[in-house]
């Protein structure tokens, strides 16, 4: 930047870039070409065009004034006659208003017209118009202007980023964390302590590679981050680059593929070539399953030769004949089962780091980390919110706090309180309340009985999750909801839990039929959930007396030859019969419990119609049931 001091004030004068100069030169050349063309052919577009018949009529009426014949000094020039034409309109002084006119003349066919003009005593002046710029200069300018336009279009636009002449170039974004004042470090990552410890070695190697080489150690060439969506895999990769203070190449797996075959492989080679120039560095590929899926046999159904080329190139670049020192590849996926075996062998992705959903301690840390920017009211306990959000990922928790802040703004609160946090959690889990949804009193009563059936059985069975809240206010697409939350993190589910969960699902239909004597569509999701639980118990978890320790889960696999069915038609019929038996057994248990506790059901449904929403403690107090009470021991 150039600085000029004037009267004690320093002004910053920006440099003129070469790109700007080329752009202005191109604009000047194009303007010169069009100006020359205009001067060479002064097209009187603002003049009134007359046919020769109209022109003769104007001569007879004496309206033609100062006719001039213009002839262009060009081979393809036109000859035309211009002048002024008096109109029937009058100006302020009472004189006829004049307008310009033009009559195009056909060479060799206008002698009679000239004679008629002379007979009408109209002096015709003949002018020969010459271009202000010589034809040679004009043609040169035109040629240069066209070449400039072609350069700008093909090289700068078409050949630029994303253009067809740059298809083989990598689309990786290079983040210079050394110059980034807002770089991500491990202090910005919470709730995944084990995963962070796993990748600590990589940071130490990038900081001091000589210490590892001295002892003959070899750092992993690739690290695969595996975990559900939103658990912080991409954030962890950024933190590794920020801690190591090295260049960071970021790219998504889908960025390698285009409509042309071979583009992905070319981009993969270009990305690794750029990474080797900046080694030591980190190459991060997000959603690697889009290019790293298992390769299929020749002619197999679903085979994709294009992505296999990209995968083969990546395999060679990571561990091939050429040395690949100092380039560490970090990839993220939530579908590790679909990746090719060659990609997961030692020497490529040596290490798989599992980034799981956070535990209670991790959720508390994440809430505190994201809550630094939020103003909380006194008495706000983030640990209680963490206890009520099992199964939430880091992204879900960040979204929960954001929803709470937005709700607090709408309520015009000074700070986010516990009630707002719990409301935001319920909104994230089950959808927003639709208090404006208009439905009749009959529908409200039916919904109250339906949800009361679920809530009652939630308290009566022993192995189901504790009741959190029951409401007949529509949420999401449901007219009502019975909400349950586990007391702690659940890593494994038992057979009794599934059996009791099916019983709870059946309670809404039974209670609704008891009140109305009819069936409705309100139990559609309950029926679907109950059937799915029963089928998973039989086919996947081996929780069936008839089949025992067997699995009938069908995995989707593409192979060159069709596989025989996993089980016979007779077995399939037996599976259906076992699923039916489990569902019917759960329905009978639910019906028996509701009949035995009909008075409690009526009390709960009536109270729900009045209050619309009740939490678990209110329901237990109303029905006289403590948290440990259970009228049913389950069924094995």
C-alpha positions as CSV (number, residue, x, y, z in Angstrom):
1,X,0.0,0.0,0.0
2,X,1.3,3.4,-0.9
3,X,0.9,6.2,1.7
4,X,0.6,9.9,1.0
5,X,0.9,12.3,3.9
6,X,-1.1,15.5,3.6
7,X,-1.9,17.9,6.5
8,X,-0.8,15.3,8.9
9,X,-3.4,12.7,7.6
10,X,-2.2,9.5,6.1
11,X,-4.2,8.3,3.1
12,X,-4.0,4.8,1.8
13,X,-3.8,4.6,-2.0
14,X,-4.7,1.1,-3.3
15,X,-2.5,-0.5,-5.9
16,X,-3.9,-1.0,-9.4
17,X,-3.9,-4.7,-10.1
18,X,-2.9,-6.1,-13.4
19,X,-6.3,-7.8,-13.7
20,X,-8.0,-4.4,-13.4
21,X,-5.7,-2.9,-16.1
22,X,-6.5,-5.8,-18.5
23,X,-10.2,-5.4,-17.8
24,X,-10.2,-1.7,-18.6
25,X,-8.1,-2.2,-21.7
26,X,-10.5,-4.7,-23.0
27,X,-13.5,-2.4,-22.3
28,X,-11.7,0.4,-24.1
29,X,-11.0,-1.7,-27.1
30,X,-14.5,-2.9,-27.3
31,X,-15.8,0.7,-27.0
32,X,-13.4,1.9,-29.7
33,X,-14.7,-0.9,-32.1
34,X,-18.3,0.0,-31.5
35,X,-17.6,3.7,-31.8
36,X,-15.8,3.2,-35.1
37,X,-18.7,1.1,-36.4
38,X,-21.1,3.8,-35.4
39,X,-19.1,6.6,-37.1
40,X,-18.8,4.4,-40.2
41,X,-22.5,3.8,-40.3
42,X,-24.4,6.6,-38.6
43,X,-27.6,4.7,-38.5
44,X,-30.3,7.4,-38.0
45,X,-32.4,5.1,-35.7
46,X,-34.0,8.2,-34.2
47,X,-35.2,9.3,-37.6
48,X,-38.6,8.5,-39.1
49,X,-38.2,5.9,-41.9
50,X,-40.2,6.7,-45.0
51,X,-41.0,4.5,-48.0
52,X,-40.6,6.1,-51.4
53,X,-44.4,6.3,-51.8
54,X,-44.6,8.3,-48.5
55,X,-41.6,10.4,-49.6
56,X,-43.3,11.3,-52.9
57,X,-46.5,12.3,-51.0
58,X,-44.5,14.6,-48.7
59,X,-42.9,16.2,-51.8
60,X,-46.3,16.9,-53.3
61,X,-47.4,18.4,-50.0
62,X,-44.3,20.6,-49.8
63,X,-43.2,19.2,-46.5
64,X,-39.6,18.1,-47.5
65,X,-36.9,20.5,-46.3
66,X,-33.2,20.4,-47.1
67,X,-32.8,16.9,-48.5
68,X,-29.3,15.5,-48.3
69,X,-28.0,12.4,-50.0
70,X,-25.4,10.6,-47.8
71,X,-23.1,8.0,-49.3
72,X,-20.9,5.9,-47.1
73,X,-17.3,5.4,-48.2
74,X,-17.5,1.6,-47.8
75,X,-17.9,-1.3,-50.1
76,X,-21.0,-2.5,-48.3
77,X,-22.2,1.0,-47.4
78,X,-25.7,2.2,-48.0
79,X,-27.0,5.2,-49.8
80,X,-29.9,7.1,-48.2
81,X,-31.5,10.4,-48.3
82,X,-32.1,12.4,-45.1
83,X,-33.5,15.7,-44.2
84,X,-36.3,17.4,-42.2
85,X,-40.0,16.8,-42.6
86,X,-42.7,19.2,-41.6
87,X,-45.5,17.5,-39.6
88,X,-49.1,18.6,-39.1
89,X,-48.3,19.6,-35.5
90,X,-47.6,23.2,-34.6
91,X,-45.2,24.6,-32.0
92,X,-45.9,27.5,-29.5
93,X,-45.2,30.1,-32.3
94,X,-47.6,28.4,-34.7
95,X,-44.9,27.0,-37.0
96,X,-45.0,23.4,-38.2
97,X,-43.0,21.0,-36.1
98,X,-40.2,19.4,-38.0
99,X,-38.9,15.8,-37.6
100,X,-36.0,13.9,-39.2
101,X,-36.6,11.4,-41.9
102,X,-34.7,8.9,-43.9
103,X,-35.3,7.3,-47.2
104,X,-33.1,4.4,-48.3
105,X,-32.0,4.5,-51.9
106,X,-31.3,1.6,-54.2
107,X,-28.2,2.3,-56.3
108,X,-29.0,2.6,-60.0
109,X,-32.8,2.9,-59.5
110,X,-33.2,6.4,-58.2
111,X,-32.5,8.7,-61.2
112,X,-36.2,9.5,-61.4
113,X,-36.3,10.4,-57.8
114,X,-33.5,12.9,-58.3
115,X,-35.3,14.5,-61.2
116,X,-38.5,14.7,-59.2
117,X,-36.6,16.5,-56.5
118,X,-35.2,19.0,-58.9
119,X,-38.6,19.5,-60.5
120,X,-40.0,20.3,-57.0
121,X,-37.2,23.0,-56.8
122,X,-35.5,21.1,-53.9
123,X,-31.7,21.5,-53.9
124,X,-30.2,18.1,-53.2
125,X,-26.8,18.1,-51.5
126,X,-24.6,15.0,-51.9
127,X,-22.3,14.3,-49.0
128,X,-19.7,11.5,-48.8
129,X,-19.3,10.3,-45.2
130,X,-15.9,8.9,-44.3
131,X,-15.0,7.0,-41.2
132,X,-13.2,9.0,-38.5
133,X,-10.8,6.0,-38.2
134,X,-9.2,4.4,-41.3
135,X,-10.5,1.0,-42.3
136,X,-7.2,-0.6,-41.4
137,X,-7.2,0.7,-37.8
138,X,-10.9,-0.1,-37.4
139,X,-10.4,-3.7,-38.6
140,X,-7.3,-4.0,-36.3
141,X,-9.3,-2.7,-33.3
142,X,-12.1,-5.1,-34.1
143,X,-9.8,-8.0,-34.3
144,X,-8.0,-7.1,-31.1
145,X,-11.4,-6.6,-29.4
146,X,-12.6,-10.0,-30.5
147,X,-9.4,-11.7,-29.3
148,X,-9.8,-10.0,-26.0
149,X,-13.4,-11.2,-25.6
150,X,-12.3,-14.8,-26.5
151,X,-9.5,-14.7,-24.0
152,X,-11.8,-13.4,-21.3
153,X,-14.5,-16.0,-22.0
154,X,-12.5,-19.1,-22.6
155,X,-9.5,-18.6,-20.3
156,X,-10.9,-16.5,-17.4
157,X,-14.4,-17.9,-17.4
158,X,-14.6,-21.3,-19.0
159,X,-11.1,-22.2,-18.0
160,X,-11.4,-20.8,-14.5
161,X,-12.5,-22.7,-11.4
162,X,-15.2,-25.2,-12.3
163,X,-14.8,-24.7,-16.1
164,X,-14.3,-27.5,-18.6
165,X,-10.6,-26.6,-19.0
166,X,-10.0,-27.0,-15.3
167,X,-12.0,-30.2,-14.6
168,X,-8.9,-32.1,-13.5
169,X,-7.9,-29.5,-11.0
170,X,-8.5,-30.2,-7.3
171,X,-11.4,-28.3,-5.6
172,X,-9.7,-28.6,-2.2
173,X,-9.9,-25.6,0.0
174,X,-6.5,-24.8,1.5
175,X,-6.8,-23.3,5.0
176,X,-3.7,-21.6,6.3
177,X,-4.2,-22.1,10.0
178,X,-1.0,-20.4,10.8
179,X,-2.4,-17.1,9.7
180,X,-5.9,-17.7,10.9
181,X,-6.6,-15.8,14.1
182,X,-9.8,-17.9,14.7
183,X,-8.3,-21.3,14.2
184,X,-9.9,-24.3,15.9
185,X,-8.0,-26.0,18.7
186,X,-8.7,-28.9,21.1
187,X,-10.0,-26.3,23.5
188,X,-13.0,-25.9,21.1
189,X,-13.7,-29.6,21.1
190,X,-15.7,-31.1,24.0
191,X,-17.4,-34.4,24.8
192,X,-15.1,-36.7,22.8
193,X,-12.1,-37.0,25.1
194,X,-11.2,-40.5,23.9
195,X,-11.2,-39.6,20.3
196,X,-9.1,-36.5,21.0
197,X,-6.5,-38.6,22.8
198,X,-6.3,-40.9,19.9
199,X,-5.4,-38.2,17.5
200,X,-2.9,-36.5,19.8
201,X,-0.1,-38.6,18.4
202,X,-0.7,-37.1,15.0
203,X,-0.4,-33.6,16.4
204,X,2.9,-34.5,18.1
205,X,4.3,-36.0,14.9
206,X,3.4,-32.9,12.8
207,X,5.1,-30.7,15.4
208,X,8.2,-32.9,15.9
209,X,8.6,-35.5,13.1
210,X,12.3,-36.0,13.9
211,X,11.5,-37.5,17.3
212,X,9.5,-40.3,15.7
213,X,11.9,-41.0,12.9
214,X,14.8,-41.2,15.5
215,X,13.2,-44.2,17.1
216,X,12.1,-45.8,13.9
217,X,8.4,-45.1,14.5
218,X,6.0,-44.6,11.6
219,X,3.1,-42.3,12.0
220,X,-0.2,-43.5,10.6
221,X,-0.7,-42.3,7.0
222,X,-4.5,-42.1,7.4
223,X,-7.0,-41.7,10.2
224,X,-10.6,-42.6,9.7
225,X,-13.1,-40.8,11.9
226,X,-16.2,-42.9,12.3
227,X,-19.4,-41.9,14.1
228,X,-23.0,-40.8,13.8
229,X,-23.8,-37.4,12.1
230,X,-23.2,-34.3,14.2
231,X,-20.7,-35.8,16.7
232,X,-17.9,-33.5,15.7
233,X,-15.8,-35.4,13.2
234,X,-15.1,-32.4,11.0
235,X,-14.5,-30.2,14.1
236,X,-11.9,-32.7,15.4
237,X,-10.1,-32.7,12.0
238,X,-9.9,-28.9,12.1
239,X,-8.6,-29.0,15.7
240,X,-5.8,-31.3,14.7
241,X,-4.7,-28.9,12.0
242,X,-5.0,-26.0,14.4
243,X,-3.0,-27.7,17.1
244,X,-0.3,-28.8,14.7
245,X,-0.2,-25.4,13.0
246,X,0.1,-26.9,9.5
247,X,-1.7,-26.3,6.2
248,X,-5.1,-28.0,6.0
249,X,-6.7,-29.2,2.7
250,X,-10.4,-29.7,3.0
251,X,-12.6,-31.4,0.5
252,X,-15.8,-33.5,0.3
253,X,-15.9,-36.9,-1.3
254,X,-18.6,-35.7,-3.8
255,X,-16.3,-32.9,-5.0
256,X,-14.1,-35.4,-6.9
257,X,-16.9,-36.6,-9.3
258,X,-18.3,-34.7,-12.2
259,X,-20.2,-35.7,-15.3
260,X,-17.1,-36.8,-17.1
261,X,-15.3,-40.1,-16.4
262,X,-11.8,-39.7,-15.1
263,X,-12.3,-36.3,-13.5
264,X,-12.3,-37.7,-10.0
265,X,-9.0,-39.5,-10.5
266,X,-7.4,-36.4,-12.0
267,X,-8.5,-34.3,-9.1
268,X,-7.3,-36.8,-6.6
269,X,-3.8,-36.8,-8.2
270,X,-3.7,-33.0,-8.3
271,X,-4.8,-32.7,-4.6
272,X,-2.0,-35.0,-3.4
273,X,0.5,-33.2,-5.7
274,X,-0.4,-29.9,-4.0
275,X,-0.3,-31.5,-0.6
276,X,3.2,-32.9,-1.1
277,X,4.5,-29.4,-2.0
278,X,3.2,-28.1,1.4
279,X,4.2,-31.1,3.5
280,X,3.9,-31.6,6.4
281,X,0.1,-31.0,6.0
282,X,-3.3,-32.6,6.6
283,X,-5.7,-33.6,3.8
284,X,-9.3,-33.9,5.1
285,X,-11.9,-35.7,3.0
286,X,-15.4,-35.5,4.4
287,X,-18.0,-38.1,3.6
288,X,-15.4,-40.4,2.1
289,X,-18.0,-43.2,1.5
290,X,-19.1,-41.4,-1.7
291,X,-15.8,-42.4,-3.3
292,X,-14.6,-45.2,-1.1
293,X,-17.4,-47.7,-1.4
294,X,-16.7,-51.4,-1.9
295,X,-15.7,-52.1,-5.5
296,X,-17.9,-54.5,-7.4
297,X,-17.1,-57.2,-9.9
298,X,-17.1,-56.6,-13.6
299,X,-20.6,-56.4,-14.9
300,X,-22.2,-56.4,-11.5
301,X,-25.4,-54.6,-11.0
302,X,-24.8,-51.2,-9.6
303,X,-21.2,-51.1,-10.7
304,X,-19.7,-47.6,-11.2
305,X,-16.4,-47.5,-13.1
306,X,-15.9,-43.8,-12.6
307,X,-15.8,-43.8,-8.8
308,X,-13.7,-46.9,-8.8
309,X,-11.1,-45.1,-10.8
310,X,-11.1,-42.3,-8.1
311,X,-10.8,-44.9,-5.4
312,X,-7.9,-46.7,-7.1
313,X,-6.0,-43.4,-7.5
314,X,-6.5,-42.7,-3.9
315,X,-5.2,-46.1,-2.9
316,X,-2.1,-45.6,-4.9
317,X,-1.5,-42.0,-3.7
318,X,-1.8,-43.1,0.0
319,X,0.4,-46.1,-0.3
320,X,1.9,-46.8,-3.7
321,X,5.4,-46.7,-5.3
322,X,5.9,-43.0,-4.6
323,X,6.9,-41.8,-1.2
324,X,4.2,-39.8,0.6
325,X,6.0,-38.4,3.6
326,X,4.4,-35.7,5.7
327,X,0.9,-35.9,4.2
328,X,-1.6,-37.3,6.7
329,X,-5.1,-38.1,5.3
330,X,-8.0,-37.7,7.7
331,X,-11.4,-38.9,6.4
332,X,-14.8,-38.9,8.0
333,X,-17.8,-41.1,7.5
334,X,-20.9,-42.4,9.3
335,X,-21.0,-45.5,7.1
336,X,-17.8,-47.5,7.6
337,X,-19.4,-50.7,6.6
338,X,-19.7,-49.6,3.0
339,X,-15.9,-48.8,2.6
340,X,-13.6,-50.9,0.5
341,X,-11.3,-53.3,2.4
342,X,-8.2,-52.0,0.6
343,X,-8.9,-48.6,1.9
344,X,-8.9,-49.8,5.5
345,X,-5.8,-51.9,5.5
346,X,-2.6,-50.8,7.4
347,X,-0.6,-48.4,5.4
348,X,-3.6,-46.5,4.2
349,X,-6.1,-45.8,6.9
350,X,-4.1,-47.3,9.7
351,X,-6.3,-46.1,12.5
352,X,-10.0,-45.8,13.0
353,X,-11.1,-43.3,15.6
354,X,-14.7,-43.8,16.8
355,X,-16.5,-40.5,17.6
356,X,-19.5,-41.7,19.5
357,X,-22.5,-39.8,20.8
358,X,-21.5,-37.9,24.0
359,X,-22.1,-39.3,27.5
360,X,-23.7,-37.4,30.3
361,X,-20.4,-35.8,31.2
362,X,-19.7,-35.0,27.5
363,X,-23.1,-33.5,27.0
364,X,-22.6,-31.2,30.0
365,X,-19.2,-30.1,28.6
366,X,-20.7,-29.4,25.2
367,X,-23.5,-27.4,26.6
368,X,-21.1,-25.3,28.7
369,X,-18.8,-24.8,25.7
370,X,-21.7,-23.6,23.4
371,X,-23.3,-21.8,26.2
372,X,-20.4,-19.3,26.6
373,X,-22.1,-17.0,24.2
374,X,-25.6,-17.3,25.8
375,X,-26.8,-15.3,28.8
376,X,-28.5,-17.7,31.3
377,X,-30.7,-16.8,34.2
378,X,-29.8,-17.6,37.8
379,X,-30.5,-21.1,38.8
380,X,-30.1,-22.5,35.3
381,X,-28.6,-26.0,35.5
382,X,-27.1,-27.3,32.3
383,X,-26.3,-30.7,34.0
384,X,-30.1,-31.3,34.3
385,X,-30.6,-30.5,30.6
386,X,-27.7,-32.8,29.8
387,X,-29.4,-35.6,31.8
388,X,-32.6,-35.1,29.9
389,X,-31.0,-35.3,26.4
390,X,-29.6,-38.8,26.0
391,X,-28.8,-39.7,22.5
392,X,-28.2,-36.0,21.5
393,X,-25.1,-35.3,19.4
394,X,-23.0,-32.2,19.7
395,X,-24.8,-30.6,16.8
396,X,-28.2,-31.4,18.5
397,X,-27.1,-29.8,21.7
398,X,-25.8,-26.7,19.9
399,X,-29.2,-26.5,18.1
400,X,-31.0,-26.9,21.4
401,X,-29.2,-23.9,22.9
402,X,-29.9,-21.8,19.8
403,X,-33.6,-22.7,19.9
404,X,-33.7,-21.7,23.6
405,X,-32.1,-18.4,22.8
406,X,-34.6,-17.7,20.1
407,X,-37.5,-18.7,22.3
408,X,-36.2,-16.3,25.0
409,X,-36.1,-13.5,22.5
410,X,-39.7,-14.2,21.5
411,X,-40.8,-14.2,25.1
412,X,-38.9,-11.0,25.7
413,X,-36.9,-12.5,28.5
414,X,-33.7,-10.9,29.8
415,X,-31.9,-14.3,30.0
416,X,-32.5,-18.0,29.1
417,X,-34.1,-19.8,32.0
418,X,-34.7,-23.5,32.7
419,X,-38.3,-23.5,31.5
420,X,-37.1,-22.1,28.2
421,X,-34.4,-24.7,27.9
422,X,-36.8,-27.5,28.6
423,X,-39.3,-26.1,26.1
424,X,-36.5,-26.0,23.5
425,X,-35.5,-29.6,24.3
426,X,-39.1,-30.7,23.8
427,X,-39.3,-28.8,20.5
428,X,-36.2,-30.4,19.2
429,X,-37.3,-33.9,20.3
430,X,-41.0,-33.9,19.4
431,X,-41.7,-30.8,17.4
432,X,-43.2,-27.4,18.1
433,X,-46.6,-27.0,19.8
434,X,-49.4,-26.1,17.4
435,X,-51.8,-24.4,19.7
436,X,-53.6,-22.8,16.8
437,X,-54.6,-26.2,15.3
438,X,-58.3,-26.2,15.3
439,X,-60.0,-29.5,16.2
440,X,-63.3,-30.3,17.8
441,X,-64.0,-31.1,21.4
442,X,-64.7,-34.7,20.4
443,X,-61.3,-35.0,18.9
444,X,-59.7,-33.4,22.0
445,X,-61.4,-36.0,24.2
446,X,-60.4,-38.9,21.9
447,X,-56.8,-37.6,21.9
448,X,-56.9,-37.3,25.7
449,X,-58.0,-40.9,26.1
450,X,-55.4,-42.1,23.6
451,X,-52.5,-40.3,25.3
452,X,-53.8,-41.3,28.8
453,X,-53.6,-44.9,27.7
454,X,-50.0,-44.5,26.7
455,X,-49.1,-42.6,29.9
456,X,-50.8,-45.0,32.2
457,X,-49.0,-48.0,30.8
458,X,-45.7,-46.1,30.8
459,X,-46.1,-46.0,34.6
460,X,-47.5,-49.5,35.1
461,X,-44.8,-51.5,33.2
462,X,-41.5,-52.0,34.9
463,X,-38.9,-51.8,32.2
464,X,-40.0,-48.8,30.1
465,X,-38.4,-45.4,30.2
466,X,-39.8,-43.0,32.9
467,X,-42.6,-40.8,31.8
468,X,-41.5,-37.2,31.1
469,X,-44.6,-35.4,29.9
470,X,-48.0,-36.1,28.3
471,X,-49.9,-33.5,26.2
472,X,-52.9,-33.2,23.9
473,X,-51.6,-30.1,22.3
474,X,-50.5,-31.0,18.7
475,X,-46.8,-31.3,18.2
476,X,-45.3,-31.8,14.8
477,X,-47.7,-34.0,12.9
478,X,-49.2,-35.6,16.0
479,X,-52.4,-34.5,17.7
480,X,-50.8,-35.4,21.1
481,X,-47.7,-36.9,22.5
482,X,-46.6,-39.0,25.4
483,X,-42.9,-38.3,26.1
484,X,-40.5,-40.5,27.9
485,X,-36.8,-40.0,28.7
486,X,-34.3,-42.5,30.1
487,X,-32.7,-41.6,33.5
488,X,-29.2,-42.2,32.2
489,X,-27.2,-43.1,29.1
490,X,-28.4,-46.4,27.7
491,X,-25.8,-48.5,25.9
492,X,-27.8,-51.7,25.7
493,X,-31.4,-52.7,25.6
494,X,-32.9,-55.8,27.1
495,X,-35.7,-58.1,25.9
496,X,-38.0,-57.0,28.7
497,X,-37.6,-53.4,27.6
498,X,-38.8,-54.2,24.1
499,X,-41.7,-56.2,25.4
500,X,-42.8,-53.4,27.7
501,X,-42.3,-50.8,25.0
502,X,-44.7,-52.7,22.7
503,X,-47.2,-52.8,25.6
504,X,-47.0,-49.0,25.9
505,X,-47.5,-48.6,22.2
506,X,-50.7,-50.6,22.3
507,X,-52.2,-48.6,25.1
508,X,-53.4,-45.7,23.0
509,X,-55.6,-47.8,20.6
510,X,-57.1,-49.8,23.5
511,X,-58.0,-46.7,25.6
512,X,-59.4,-44.9,22.5
513,X,-61.6,-47.8,21.6
514,X,-62.8,-48.1,25.2
515,X,-64.0,-44.5,25.1
516,X,-65.4,-44.2,21.5
517,X,-66.2,-47.8,20.7
518,X,-64.6,-47.2,17.3
519,X,-61.1,-47.2,15.7
520,X,-59.3,-44.2,14.2
521,X,-56.1,-43.5,12.3
522,X,-54.4,-42.0,15.4
523,X,-52.6,-45.3,16.2
524,X,-50.9,-45.6,12.9
525,X,-47.4,-44.7,14.2
526,X,-48.0,-47.0,17.3
527,X,-48.8,-49.9,15.0
528,X,-45.8,-49.3,12.9
529,X,-43.4,-49.0,15.9
530,X,-44.8,-52.1,17.6
531,X,-44.5,-54.3,14.4
532,X,-40.9,-53.0,13.8
533,X,-39.8,-53.8,17.4
534,X,-41.2,-57.3,17.1
535,X,-39.6,-58.0,13.7
536,X,-36.2,-56.7,15.0
537,X,-36.5,-58.9,18.0
538,X,-37.0,-62.0,15.8
539,X,-34.7,-61.2,12.9
540,X,-31.8,-59.3,14.4
541,X,-31.6,-59.7,18.1
542,X,-32.4,-63.4,18.5
543,X,-35.1,-62.6,21.1
544,X,-37.5,-65.3,19.9
545,X,-38.4,-68.6,21.6
546,X,-39.0,-70.3,18.3
547,X,-35.8,-69.3,16.5
548,X,-33.5,-68.6,19.3
549,X,-29.9,-67.7,18.5
550,X,-30.3,-66.9,14.8
551,X,-30.2,-63.8,12.6
552,X,-32.4,-63.3,9.6
553,X,-31.4,-59.6,8.9
554,X,-30.9,-59.1,5.2
555,X,-27.8,-57.0,4.4
556,X,-27.8,-55.1,1.1
557,X,-24.8,-56.3,-0.9
558,X,-23.9,-55.9,-4.6
559,X,-22.0,-58.9,-6.1
560,X,-21.2,-60.1,-9.5
561,X,-23.5,-63.2,-9.1
562,X,-26.9,-63.2,-7.4
563,X,-26.9,-64.7,-3.9
564,X,-29.4,-67.3,-2.8
565,X,-32.1,-66.0,-0.4
566,X,-31.0,-65.8,3.2
567,X,-33.8,-68.1,4.3
568,X,-36.6,-70.1,2.7
569,X,-40.2,-69.2,2.1
570,X,-41.3,-71.5,4.9
571,X,-38.9,-69.8,7.3
572,X,-40.3,-66.4,6.2
573,X,-43.8,-67.6,7.0
574,X,-42.7,-68.7,10.4
575,X,-41.0,-65.3,11.0
576,X,-44.3,-63.6,10.2
577,X,-46.1,-65.9,12.6
578,X,-43.7,-65.2,15.4
579,X,-43.9,-61.4,14.8
580,X,-47.7,-61.8,15.0
581,X,-47.5,-63.8,18.2
582,X,-45.3,-61.1,19.9
583,X,-47.6,-58.3,18.9
584,X,-50.8,-60.1,20.0
585,X,-49.2,-61.0,23.3
586,X,-48.2,-57.4,23.9
587,X,-51.8,-56.2,23.0
588,X,-53.4,-58.7,25.4
589,X,-51.1,-57.6,28.3
590,X,-51.9,-53.9,27.5
591,X,-55.6,-54.6,27.4
592,X,-55.5,-56.5,30.7
593,X,-53.6,-53.7,32.5
594,X,-56.0,-51.0,31.2
595,X,-59.1,-52.9,32.2
596,X,-57.7,-53.4,35.7
597,X,-56.9,-49.7,36.0
598,X,-59.9,-48.2,34.2
599,X,-60.6,-45.8,37.0
600,X,-57.0,-44.4,36.8
601,X,-57.4,-44.1,33.0
602,X,-60.6,-42.1,33.3
603,X,-59.2,-39.8,36.0
604,X,-56.1,-39.1,33.9
605,X,-58.1,-38.5,30.6
606,X,-60.4,-36.1,32.4
607,X,-57.6,-34.1,33.9
608,X,-55.8,-34.0,30.5
609,X,-58.8,-32.5,28.9
610,X,-58.7,-29.7,31.5
611,X,-54.9,-29.1,31.7
612,X,-53.9,-30.2,28.2
613,X,-50.3,-30.8,29.4
614,X,-49.0,-32.7,32.4
615,X,-45.5,-33.7,33.4
616,X,-44.5,-37.1,34.8
617,X,-44.5,-36.0,38.4
618,X,-48.1,-34.6,38.1
619,X,-49.4,-37.8,36.5
620,X,-47.8,-40.0,39.2
621,X,-49.2,-37.7,42.0
622,X,-52.6,-37.8,40.4
623,X,-52.8,-41.5,40.1
624,X,-51.0,-42.2,43.4
625,X,-48.1,-44.1,41.7
626,X,-44.6,-43.6,42.8
627,X,-41.6,-44.0,40.5
628,X,-41.0,-47.6,41.7
629,X,-44.6,-48.8,41.5
630,X,-45.3,-51.4,38.9
631,X,-48.4,-53.6,38.4
632,X,-46.8,-55.8,35.9
633,X,-43.6,-57.7,36.0
634,X,-43.2,-58.1,32.3
635,X,-42.9,-61.3,30.2
636,X,-39.8,-63.2,29.2
